[in-house]
Amino acid sequence: MTGACELTILMPCLNEAETLAVCIRKARRFLEEQKIVGEVLIADNGSTDRSQDLARSEGARVVDIPVKGYGAALIGGIEAAAGRFVIMGDSDDSYDFSALMPFVTQLRAGYELVMGNRFKGGIKPGAMPPLHRYLGNPVLTGIGKLFFRSPLGDFHCGLRGFSRDAIRALDLRTTGMEFASEMIVKATLNGLKVTEVPTTLSPDGRSRPPHLRSWRDGWRHLRFLLMLSPEWLFLYPGILIGFCGFVLLVALTLGPVRIANITFDINTLLLAGIAVIVGTQAVALAVLAKQFCIANHLLPPSARFRSLADRLSLELLLVVGGLLTLSGLVGIATAILTWREAGFGNLDTGAMMRLLVPASTALCVGLQLAFTAFFKGVLGLAHR
């Protein structure tokens, strides 16, 4: 069957006895009516309500997935699937498994990921909580489109089809609900051919609450999107904070700056120095995070980043960091000598701060670059 099977209809399951049988019947009827050689596969995540027995009695194949979590169940199911194509969907009867032909058509046309779009297909009354419909899904989908330039309009639709080999090659890892985002993000970044089809969402047929927890799982999705985008998490904020801080630092080192009725002086100078340090650290973290993600196959290789990383060699960073550290030490030494000449007594606070803040900032940034250089080297050594 493995060689001849075209389609696996995959359903993750955890105590879905109330709705599992009707989902399997719809899926099997679809295969029969469309004359598709396929199977219905249940990835069971530890059900205790006879779900497995019901699935087998309805003609589905059941695979046990011991690792808990929505993503873990689907990863295990994809590994066990016999079909060239896989269409996955929740087993709560919220999706119509008898209407999967649009997915199959697009998969046969060469698309490697075909997403359902519930906002285009229709959301029946009571099928999606207002919090998810008007806040959660639009916000997270918008962030995903911004961060990763994804063309898809519904990041969290549970009904989606894909080429089994193409998705397995992505090395998906998340075990929770954020698996839905990981699949789309990695498919987009790796250049898979993706599209979407309208899908209808109905109220699920269960009498118990869903496994999804709105705020917890929403945060997990957002956290994942941020961690897989070092540019938006570290680089862009770091450049903005560091540049603004540097401009203020240079201006206020020369003297107070007055704009309208507001005077910016020593206090702002101190904050500017802190901003430069924070910005530098954020940019350094962006480089390190990107290198780590690529080395561990969380992000695809990037020729542009590789070229940049090669230019930012350990030796270059050490030279720049060393020069900044030296200039900072010279400034601090100058301040100490000035203090000694005053008999270690009172000094002009403004003049000393205009010397010490830039010097301390240069010292901190220099040390940051030196430490970053060695840590970057450690990551490269571990990768090699």
Residue pairs with C-beta under 8 A, 6 or more apart in sequence:
1 39
1 82
2 82
4 37
5 37
5 38
5 39
5 82
5 83
5 84
6 36
6 37
6 38
6 83
6 84
6 85
7 31
7 36
7 37
7 38
7 39
7 83
7 84
7 85
7 86
7 87
7 104
8 38
8 39
8 40
8 41
8 81
8 82
8 83
8 85
8 86
8 87
8 164
9 27
9 30
9 31
9 38
9 39
9 40
9 41
9 86
9 87
9 88
9 89
9 97
9 100
10 41
10 43
10 74
10 77
10 78
10 81
10 86
10 87
10 88
10 89
11 20
11 23
11 24
11 27
11 40
11 41
11 42
11 43
11 88
11 89
11 90
11 91
12 43
12 45
12 70
12 73
12 74
12 77
12 88
12 90
12 91
13 20
13 42
13 43
13 44
13 45
13 47
13 51
13 55
13 73
13 91
14 44
14 45
14 46
14 47
14 51
14 73
14 211
15 47
15 48
15 49
15 51
15 208
16 23
16 47
16 49
16 51
16 91
16 92
16 206
17 47
17 49
17 50
17 51
17 54
18 205
18 206
18 207
18 208
19 91
19 92
19 93
19 204
19 205
19 206
20 42
20 51
20 54
20 55
20 58
20 91
21 54
21 55
21 57
21 58
22 93
22 205
23 89
23 91
23 92
23 93
23 97
24 40
24 42
24 55
24 58
24 59
24 60
25 58
26 96
26 97
26 98
27 40
27 97
27 98
27 100
28 40
28 58
28 59
28 60
29 98
30 36
30 97
30 98
30 99
30 100
30 101
31 37
31 38
31 40
33 98
34 101
34 104
36 104
38 83
39 60
39 61
39 81
39 82
39 83
40 58
40 59
40 60
40 61
41 60
41 61
41 62
41 63
41 77
41 80
41 81
41 82
42 51
42 52
42 55
42 60
42 61
42 62
42 63
42 91
43 63
43 65
43 73
43 74
43 76
43 77
43 80
44 51
44 52
44 55
44 62
44 63
44 64
44 65
44 73
45 65
45 68
45 69
45 70
45 72
45 73
46 64
46 65
46 66
46 68
52 62
52 64
55 62
56 62
63 76
63 77
63 80
65 72
65 73
65 76
65 77
67 76
67 175
68 175
69 175
69 176
69 179
70 175
70 176
70 177
70 179
70 180
70 211
71 172
71 174
71 175
71 176
71 177
71 178
71 179
71 182
72 175
74 88
74 179
75 172
75 173
75 175
75 179
77 86
77 88
78 86
78 88
78 164
78 167
78 168
79 168
81 164
83 164
84 163
84 164
84 165
85 104
85 107
85 161
85 162
85 163
85 164
86 161
86 162
86 163
86 164
86 167
87 100
87 103
87 104
87 159
87 160
87 161
88 158
88 159
88 160
88 161
88 162
89 95
89 97
89 158
89 159
89 160
90 158
90 159
90 204
92 204
92 205
92 206
92 210
93 202
93 204
93 205
93 206
94 127
94 158
94 201
94 202
94 203
94 204
94 205
95 116
95 158
95 159
95 199
95 200
95 201
95 202
96 200
96 202
99 200
100 161
102 114
102 197
102 198
103 114
103 116
103 159
103 160
103 161
103 197
104 161
106 114
106 161
106 195
106 197
107 114
107 161
107 162
107 163
110 193
111 193
111 194
111 195
112 162
112 163
112 166
112 167
112 187
112 192
112 193
112 194
113 160
113 161
113 162
113 163
113 166
113 167
113 183
113 184
113 187
113 192
113 193
113 194
113 195
114 160
114 161
114 162
114 194
114 195
114 196
114 197
115 152
115 154
115 157
115 160
115 184
115 194
115 195
115 196
115 197
116 154
116 157
116 158
116 159
116 160
116 196
116 197
116 198
116 199
117 152
117 153
117 154
117 157
117 196
117 197
117 198
117 199
118 128
118 154
118 157
118 199
118 200
118 201
119 137
119 153
119 154
120 153
120 154
120 196
120 198
120 199
121 197
121 198
121 199
121 200
121 201
122 198
122 200
122 201
123 133
123 200
123 201
124 200
124 201
124 202
124 203
125 203
126 203
127 201
127 202
127 203
127 204
128 137
128 201
129 214
131 214
132 214
136 156
136 214
136 218
137 154
137 155
137 156
140 155
140 156
140 181
140 218
140 221
140 222
140 225
141 152
141 153
141 154
141 155
141 156
143 222
143 225
144 150
144 152
144 155
144 181
144 184
144 185
144 225
145 151
145 152
146 232
147 225
147 228
147 229
147 231
147 232
148 184
148 185
148 188
148 189
148 225
148 229
149 188
150 184
150 185
150 188
150 194
151 188
151 194
151 195
151 196
152 184
152 188
152 194
152 196
153 196
154 196
155 180
155 181
155 184
155 221
156 180
156 181
156 221
157 180
157 199
157 201
158 180
159 199
160 183
162 183
162 187
166 187
166 192
167 183
167 187
169 190
170 183
170 186
170 187
170 190
170 192
171 186
171 297
172 179
172 182
172 183
172 186
173 182
173 298
174 182
174 224
176 217
176 220
177 212
177 217
177 220
177 221
178 217
178 220
178 221
178 223
178 224
180 221
181 221
181 224
181 225
182 224
182 228
184 194
185 224
185 225
185 228
186 300
187 194
188 194
189 299
189 300
190 300
191 300
204 210
226 232
226 233
227 233
227 289
228 293
228 298
228 299
230 285
230 286
230 287
230 289
230 290
230 293
231 286
231 290
233 286
233 289
234 282
234 283
234 285
234 286
234 289
235 282
235 283
235 286
237 279
237 282
238 278
238 279
238 280
238 281
238 282
238 283
238 285
238 286
239 279
239 283
240 279
241 275
241 278
241 279
241 282
242 275
242 276
242 278
242 279
242 280
242 282
242 283
243 279
244 272
244 275
245 271
245 272
245 273
245 274
245 275
245 276
245 277
245 278
245 279
246 272
246 275
246 276
246 279
248 264
248 268
248 269
248 271
248 272
248 275
249 269
249 272
249 273
249 275
249 276
249 357
249 358
249 361
251 257
252 264
252 265
252 266
252 268
252 269
252 272
252 354
253 269
253 354
253 357
253 358
255 354
256 263
256 264
256 265
257 263
257 264
257 265
258 264
265 350
266 349
266 350
266 353
266 354
269 353
269 354
269 357
270 353
270 357
272 357
273 357
273 358
273 360
273 361
276 361
276 365
277 361
277 364
277 365
277 368
280 365
280 368
280 369
281 368
284 368
284 369
284 372
287 308
287 309
287 312
287 372
287 376
288 372
288 375
288 376
288 379
290 299
290 302
290 305
291 305
291 309
291 376
291 379
291 380
291 383
292 298
292 379
293 299
294 300
294 301
294 302
294 305
295 379
295 382
295 383
309 376
312 376
314 373
314 374
314 376
314 377
315 373
317 369
317 370
317 372
317 373
317 376
318 369
318 370
318 373
320 366
320 369
321 365
321 366
321 367
321 368
321 369
321 370
321 372
321 373
322 366
322 370
323 366
324 362
324 363
324 365
324 366
324 369
325 362
325 363
325 366
325 367
325 370
326 366
327 359
327 362
327 366
328 359
328 360
328 361
328 362
328 363
328 364
328 366
329 359
329 363
330 359
331 355
331 356
331 358
331 359
331 360
331 362
331 363
332 356
332 359
332 360
332 363
334 355
334 359
335 352
335 355
335 356
335 359
338 347
338 352
338 355
339 347
339 352
